[in-house]
Amino acid sequence: TTVTSVNAYDLEFKPGDPQVIYVLQAEASLNRSVVYRSDDGGPSWNAKTSGYYAGATSSSAGYFGGKIAVTPANPNLIYVSVLGTGKARDDHWIGLYQMIT
């Protein structure tokens, strides 16, 4: 079963609940990477935007990937590192973000 046909940079499962999956993937229409969450093991996905990098709308914006981390200490909290460009002359490091899901 194909879950996504675009670049997926990282995938993590929520500790203690294998039905909850997070994926960081390229979103060409937004010119950035986006975190998606599935609560049903993968058939459906919702974009998570609260507390996350919104990106730039300029032509200098771009996305290069990143990583997701989920901690068993608080499985509703995820960390996302984002690589890309948000403005002219970025050094390809956007930042580290903390999201409550």
Beta strands, then each sheet from edge to edge (+ up, - down):
strand 1: 8-14
strand 2: 17-27
strand 3: 32-38
strand 4: 46-48
strand 5: 62-71
strand 6: 74-85
strand 7: 93-100
sheet 1: 1+ 2- 3+ 4-
sheet 2: 5+ 6- 7+
end
